[in-house]
Amino acid sequence: MANQLKKITVILSVMFLVALSGSVIAAEEWGQVAQQIENDQTQAVKDAAETEQLATMDSAALEQELAQLKAEEKRAQGAYDALRAEFERLQKEEANLRTELTDEQAEIDSIEGTIRGTADDAITLSRDNFITAEYPDRTEVLNELSTQKKFPGLEGIKTLVDFFFQEMEEQGQIKRRTGEFIGPDGKITTGDIIRIGRITAYYRLPDGNIGFLLPDSSGQNLIAVTGEIGYSAKKNIKAFFNETSNVAPIDPSATGGAFSEFTEGENLWEWMAKGGPVMYFIFAVACLAALIAIERTIVLGSKSRASEKVINEIKELAKQNKYKEARDYCSLKSRVPTCQMLEGVLQHEGESQEVLENSLQESILKILPKLERWLGALSLLGAIAPLLGLLGTVTGMITVFQVITTAGTGDPRLMAGGISEALLTTQFGLILAVPVMLIHHLLERQVDGIIYDMQEKGTSFIVTMIKQKA
């Protein structure tokens, strides 16, 4: 770069001198011009040397500065690479920490959900519970644990563990105490209480009256079961209170259902009122079927089969050609369908076998409607009864769903009670249909037996008459 600068300086000097030579030659002598040119050349060389020295110094400084800048750039690049590596490491560490945080949060949410779900189960368990009446504060603690927004923590877990341990411990104990409960008159009263685990509780008033207790829906209060207790149950409870016996009636349903059903009986009209209007139609069908069954049983029972002695007596009279006496004898035995049939046959004495057989069939056909009277109606009533029951159930279910649409499903026991009442009609319909169909079958078999007896005895008598004619 310095050589190039030197050459450029010389060329510029020569060109400058040439340009000046035109005017100088004319004024001065050539020697002066040459001396001037030499001086100028020397000066130009000197200037070029100085310029080259300056250029060399500037190039070295620039190269040194460039080297410094490159070194600084290298150091900056190294620092950048180190910072970038640290940044990437921190990013990976952050991602790992976020993953761990997410996993831990999911685990915490799972634990919290389990705790709250267990708390809800504990609340459900505490309801309708005889034990809760002795420890009413535990319900409030469980409700707070179930509804609080913050994480329950170890204190909440300890509360649940204590509840379940207490429940298990109390279930295996029989406790006697004096406490308050709602008596049979609906007022709060005080008396002796015996609790057997969580399945049964009894009370004894100061006047000696005893009975069963039930927890209310919250489980915090006990209510006396109304109704008359059976003699045997009352005797056992008294003996248990007096500690003279270790036998006491218990309720396997643990909610008093068995005892409430036992102590609160309902009569027929109350059951019918529960079943709705269709129950009255079923009751009418039952009454009509009972009347028909009684009437047919009496009538068919009176029309007993002809004994061998009766038919033999008629045959003997026919063999002696005493047909008039035979007809009179049949008239005396008119309650016997076979005798009624033979009386019709005797009116065709002396006729051919075909006429006698036709008269036999004619007599049977005349008697048959009297024997089968009302049997068809009885069969129809047996078929109608379950259909009426099904109609009542469908009607009741429609009513239940209308109540659900209006009031919702907040109380499952209300729904169960409505469905139970709706099914009463089906129950009564089936209860009626089974005996009606059975009675119809028995009466029908009795009619068939009478007809078979008539055919047998009539055929035998016709044979006797034909032989007598021959």
C-alpha positions in Angstrom: 0.0 0.0 0.0 3.0 2.4 0.8 4.7 1.7 -2.6 1.4 2.5 -4.5 1.1 5.7 -2.6 4.7 6.6 -3.4 4.2 6.0 -7.1 1.1 8.1 -7.2 3.0 11.0 -5.5 5.9 10.9 -8.0 3.5 10.8 -11.0 1.5 13.7 -9.6 4.8 15.7 -9.1 6.0 15.0 -12.7 2.7 16.0 -14.1 2.7 19.1 -12.1 6.2 20.0 -13.2 5.4 19.3 -16.9 2.4 21.6 -16.5 4.6 24.3 -15.1 7.4 23.8 -17.5 5.6 25.4 -20.4 5.5 28.8 -18.7 8.8 28.5 -16.8 11.0 27.6 -19.8 10.0 30.8 -21.5 11.1 32.9 -18.5 14.1 31.2 -17.1 16.9 29.2 -18.3 17.0 25.5 -18.6 19.5 25.0 -15.8 17.3 26.7 -13.4 14.5 24.6 -14.6 16.5 21.5 -14.1 17.7 22.6 -10.7 14.2 23.3 -9.8 13.0 20.0 -11.1 15.7 18.2 -9.1 14.9 20.1 -6.0 11.3 19.4 -6.5 12.1 15.7 -7.1 14.1 15.6 -4.0 11.3 17.3 -2.1 8.8 14.9 -3.7 10.9 11.9 -2.7 11.2 13.3 0.8 7.5 13.9 0.9 6.8 10.5 -0.5 9.0 8.9 2.1 7.3 10.8 4.8 3.9 10.0 3.3 5.0 6.3 3.1 6.2 6.4 6.7 2.9 7.9 7.8 1.0 5.4 5.8 3.0 2.6 7.3 2.4 3.9 10.8 -1.4 4.3 10.1 -1.6 0.8 8.6 0.2 -0.7 11.6 -2.1 1.2 14.0 -5.1 0.1 12.0 -4.0 -3.5 12.0 -3.2 -3.3 15.7 -6.7 -1.8 16.3 -8.2 -4.4 14.0 -6.5 -7.1 16.0 -7.7 -5.6 19.2 -11.2 -5.4 17.8 -11.1 -9.0 16.6 -9.8 -10.1 20.0 -12.6 -8.1 21.7 -15.1 -9.6 19.3 -13.8 -13.0 20.1 -14.1 -12.3 23.8 -17.6 -10.9 23.2 -18.5 -14.0 21.1 -17.2 -16.3 23.9 -19.1 -14.4 26.5 -22.2 -14.5 24.2 -21.8 -18.3 23.7 -21.4 -18.8 27.4 -24.5 -16.7 28.1 -26.5 -18.5 25.4 -25.5 -21.8 26.8 -26.4 -20.6 30.3 -29.7 -19.3 28.9 -30.5 -22.6 27.2 -29.6 -24.5 30.4 -31.9 -22.2 32.4 -34.7 -22.8 29.8 -34.3 -26.5 30.2 -34.2 -26.2 33.9 -37.3 -24.0 33.8 -39.1 -26.6 31.6 -38.2 -29.4 34.0 -39.4 -27.3 36.9 -42.6 -26.5 35.2 -43.1 -30.2 34.5 -42.4 -31.1 38.1 -44.7 -28.3 39.2 -47.5 -29.6 36.9 -47.0 -33.1 38.2 -47.0 -32.0 41.8 -50.0 -29.8 41.2 -51.9 -32.7 39.6 -50.9 -34.9 42.6 -52.0 -32.2 45.0 -55.3 -31.8 43.1 -55.8 -35.6 43.2 -55.1 -35.7 46.9 -57.4 -32.7 47.5 -60.2 -34.3 45.4 -59.7 -37.6 47.3 -59.9 -35.7 50.6 -63.0 -33.8 49.6 -64.6 -36.9 48.2 -63.9 -38.7 51.4 -65.3 -35.8 53.3 -68.5 -36.0 51.3 -68.7 -39.7 52.0 -68.2 -39.1 55.6 -71.0 -36.5 55.6 -73.3 -39.0 54.0 -72.3 -41.6 56.5 -72.9 -39.2 59.4 -76.5 -38.6 58.2 -79.3 -41.0 59.4 -76.7 -42.1 62.0 -77.4 -42.8 65.6 -73.8 -42.0 66.5 -74.0 -38.5 65.2 -76.7 -37.7 67.7 -74.1 -38.2 70.4 -71.4 -36.2 68.6 -73.3 -33.5 66.7 -70.2 -31.3 66.3 -68.5 -33.7 63.9 -71.0 -32.8 61.2 -70.0 -29.1 61.2 -66.3 -30.0 61.0 -67.0 -32.3 58.0 -69.1 -29.6 56.2 -66.3 -27.1 56.7 -63.8 -29.5 55.4 -65.9 -30.3 52.3 -66.7 -26.6 51.4 -63.5 -24.8 52.2 -61.5 -23.5 49.2 -58.0 -23.9 50.5 -56.1 -27.2 50.5 -57.3 -29.2 53.6 -53.7 -30.1 54.5 -52.7 -32.6 57.2 -55.2 -31.2 59.7 -58.1 -32.0 57.3 -56.7 -35.5 56.8 -56.4 -36.0 60.5 -60.0 -34.9 60.9 -61.2 -37.5 58.5 -59.0 -40.2 60.0 -60.4 -39.4 63.5 -64.0 -39.5 62.1 -63.6 -42.9 60.6 -61.8 -44.4 63.6 -64.5 -43.0 65.8 -67.1 -44.5 63.6 -65.5 -47.9 63.7 -65.0 -47.8 67.4 -68.6 -46.6 68.1 -70.1 -49.2 65.8 -68.8 -52.0 68.0 -70.2 -50.5 71.3 -73.5 -50.6 73.1 -74.0 -47.3 75.0 -76.4 -46.3 77.7 -77.0 -42.7 78.4 -79.6 -40.1 79.3 -80.3 -37.6 76.6 -82.9 -35.6 74.7 -85.0 -36.8 71.8 -88.3 -36.0 70.1 -90.9 -38.1 71.9 -94.0 -39.8 70.5 -96.0 -36.6 71.1 -93.6 -34.6 68.9 -92.1 -32.6 71.7 -88.5 -32.7 73.0 -88.2 -34.9 76.0 -85.5 -36.5 78.1 -85.2 -40.2 78.8 -82.9 -43.2 78.9 -81.3 -44.1 75.6 -79.6 -47.3 74.5 -77.7 -47.4 71.3 -76.5 -50.6 69.7 -73.7 -49.7 67.3 -75.2 -47.6 64.5 -78.1 -49.9 63.7 -80.7 -49.6 66.5 -81.6 -47.3 69.4 -84.3 -47.5 72.1 -85.7 -45.0 74.6 -87.4 -45.3 77.9 -89.4 -42.4 79.4 -89.7 -41.8 83.1 -93.2 -43.2 83.1 -91.8 -46.5 81.7 -93.0 -46.1 78.1 -90.4 -47.6 75.7 -89.9 -47.6 72.0 -87.5 -47.3 69.1 -85.6 -44.3 68.0 -84.7 -43.1 64.5 -82.2 -40.4 63.5 -83.5 -37.4 61.5 -82.1 -36.5 58.1 -79.1 -34.7 59.6 -78.4 -37.4 62.2 -78.1 -34.8 64.9 -81.4 -35.6 66.6 -83.3 -38.7 67.5 -87.0 -39.2 66.9 -89.3 -41.7 68.6 -90.9 -44.2 66.2 -94.7 -43.8 66.5 -97.0 -46.8 66.5 -97.8 -49.8 68.7 -94.9 -52.1 69.3 -95.4 -55.8 69.4 -95.7 -57.5 72.7 -92.6 -59.6 72.2 -90.4 -56.7 71.1 -91.6 -54.5 74.0 -90.9 -57.3 76.5 -87.3 -57.8 75.1 -86.6 -54.1 75.2 -87.8 -53.8 78.8 -85.6 -56.7 79.8 -82.7 -55.2 78.0 -83.1 -51.9 79.8 -83.4 -53.7 83.1 -80.3 -55.8 82.2 -82.1 -59.0 82.8 -81.6 -60.2 79.3 -79.0 -59.7 76.6 -81.6 -60.2 73.8 -82.9 -57.2 72.0 -84.7 -56.7 68.7 -82.5 -54.9 66.1 -83.2 -53.2 62.8 -81.1 -54.8 60.0 -81.9 -51.9 57.7 -80.0 -49.6 60.2 -82.5 -46.8 59.4 -85.6 -48.0 61.3 -87.3 -49.1 58.1 -88.2 -52.6 59.5 -89.6 -51.3 62.7 -91.5 -48.4 61.1 -93.2 -50.9 58.7 -93.8 -53.2 61.7 -95.3 -50.5 63.9 -97.2 -48.5 61.4 -99.7 -50.8 59.8 -102.3 -49.6 57.2 -105.8 -51.0 56.5 -107.2 -51.9 53.2 -108.8 -48.6 52.5 -105.6 -46.7 53.2 -103.8 -49.0 50.7 -106.5 -48.4 48.1 -106.3 -44.6 48.7 -102.5 -44.8 48.1 -103.0 -46.7 44.8 -105.3 -44.0 43.3 -108.6 -44.3 41.5 -107.6 -47.5 39.6 -107.5 -49.4 42.9 -111.3 -49.0 43.2 -111.8 -50.6 39.8 -109.5 -53.5 40.8 -111.5 -53.9 44.1 -114.7 -54.0 42.1 -113.2 -56.7 39.8 -112.2 -58.6 42.9 -115.7 -58.5 44.4 -117.3 -59.6 41.1 -114.8 -62.4 40.7 -115.4 -63.5 44.3 -119.2 -63.6 43.7 -118.9 -65.6 40.6 -116.4 -68.0 42.2 -118.7 -68.6 45.2 -121.8 -69.0 43.0 -120.1 -71.5 40.6 -118.6 -73.4 43.5 -121.9 -73.9 45.1 -123.8 -74.8 41.9 -121.2 -77.2 40.6 -120.7 -78.7 44.0 -124.4 -79.5 44.1 -124.3 -81.1 40.7 -122.2 -84.1 41.9 -121.4 -86.9 39.6 -123.8 -89.7 39.3 -122.7 -92.6 41.5 -122.6 -96.2 40.2 -125.5 -97.0 42.4 -127.8 -94.5 40.7 -126.9 -95.5 37.2 -127.2 -99.1 38.0 -130.7 -98.5 39.4 -131.7 -96.8 36.1 -130.2 -99.6 34.0 -132.2 -102.2 36.0 -135.4 -100.4 35.4 -134.6 -100.1 31.7 -133.8 -103.8 31.4 -137.3 -104.5 32.8 -138.8 -102.1 30.3 -139.9 -99.8 33.1 -139.0 -96.7 31.2 -141.7 -94.6 32.9 -140.4 -95.6 36.4 -136.9 -94.8 35.1 -137.9 -91.3 34.0 -139.6 -90.7 37.4 -136.4 -91.8 39.1 -134.4 -89.4 37.0 -136.7 -86.6 37.9 -136.1 -87.4 41.6 -132.4 -87.1 41.0 -132.6 -84.0 38.9 -129.7 -82.3 40.7 -127.4 -84.9 39.0 -126.6 -83.7 35.5 -126.2 -87.3 34.3 -129.8 -88.1 35.4 -131.0 -84.9 33.6 -129.3 -86.2 30.5 -130.7 -89.8 30.8 -134.2 -88.4 31.3 -133.9 -86.8 27.8 -132.7 -90.1 26.3 -135.5 -92.1 27.9 -138.0 -89.9 26.1 -136.8 -91.6 22.8 -137.2 -95.2 24.0 -137.5 -97.7 21.2 -135.8 -95.5 18.6 -132.7 -96.4 16.7 -129.1 -96.1 18.0 -128.5 -93.0 15.9 -131.5 -91.3 17.4 -130.5 -92.2 20.9 -127.0 -90.9 20.4 -128.3 -87.7 18.9 -130.7 -87.2 21.8 -127.7 -87.9 24.2 -125.7 -85.1 22.5 -128.7 -82.8 22.5 -129.2 -83.3 26.2 -125.5 -82.7 26.9 -125.6 -79.5 24.9 -128.7 -78.3 26.8 -127.0 -78.9 30.1 -123.5 -77.6 29.2 -124.4 -73.8 29.2 -125.8 -74.1 32.7 -122.6 -75.7 33.8 -120.3 -73.2 32.1 -122.3 -70.1 33.1 -120.0 -67.2 34.2 -116.8 -69.2 33.7 -115.9 -67.0 30.7 -116.6 -63.9 32.7 -114.4 -65.2 35.5 -111.5 -65.8 33.0 -112.0 -62.3 31.6 -111.8 -60.8 35.1 -108.6 -62.7 35.7 -107.1 -61.2 32.6 -108.3 -57.7 33.2 -106.9 -57.5 36.8 -103.2 -57.2 35.9 -104.0 -54.9 33.0 -105.8 -52.6 35.4 -102.8 -52.8 37.7 -100.4 -51.9 34.9 -102.7 -49.0 34.0 -102.6 -47.7 37.5 -98.8 -48.0 37.6 -98.4 -46.1 34.3 -100.8 -43.4 35.6 -98.9 -43.1 38.9 -95.5 -42.9 37.1 -96.8 -40.1 34.9 -97.8 -38.3 38.1 -94.3 -38.9 39.6 -92.6 -37.5 36.6 -94.8 -34.5 36.6 -93.7 -33.9 40.3 -90.1 -34.4 39.3 -90.5 -31.8 36.5 -92.0 -29.3 39.0 -90.0 -30.0 42.1 -86.8 -31.6 40.8 -85.1 -34.7 42.2 -83.7 -33.1 45.4 -85.3 -35.7 47.7 -84.8 -39.3 46.4 -87.1 -40.7 49.1 -90.0 -38.6 47.7 -89.4 -40.2 44.3 -89.1 -43.7 45.8 -92.3 -43.2 47.8 -94.2 -42.0 44.6 -92.9 -45.0 42.6 -93.8 -47.4 45.4 -97.4 -46.1 45.5 -97.6 -46.3 41.7 -96.6 -50.0 41.9 -99.3 -50.8 44.4 -101.9 -51.2 41.6 -99.7 -53.7 39.8 -99.2 -55.6 43.0 -102.9 -55.8 43.8 -103.7 -56.6 40.1 -101.3 -59.6 40.2 -102.5 -60.7 43.7 -106.0 -60.7 42.3 -105.3 -62.3 38.9 -103.4 -65.4 40.3 -106.2 -66.8 42.5 -108.9 -65.9 40.0 -107.1 -67.8 37.2 -106.5 -70.7 39.6 -110.2 -70.8 40.6 -111.3 -70.6 37.0 -109.1 -73.5 36.1 -110.4 -75.6 39.0 -114.0 -74.8 38.1 -113.4 -75.6 34.4 -111.9 -78.9 35.3 -114.9 -79.7 37.5 -117.2 -78.9 34.5 -115.1 -81.1 32.3 -115.3 -83.9 34.8 -119.1 -83.6 34.9 -119.3 -83.7 31.1 -117.0 -86.7 30.9 -119.2 -88.5 33.4 -122.3 -87.6 31.4 -120.8 -89.0 28.2 -119.6 -92.1 29.9 -122.8 -92.9 31.6 -125.0 -91.9 28.6 -123.1 -94.1 26.2 -123.3 -97.0 28.7 -127.0 -96.5 29.1 -127.6 -96.3 25.3 -125.8 -99.7 24.9 -128.1 -101.1 27.6 -131.2 -99.8 25.8 -130.0 -101.2 22.4 -129.4 -104.6 24.0 -132.8 -104.6 25.6 -134.4 -103.7 22.3 -132.6 -106.6 20.6 
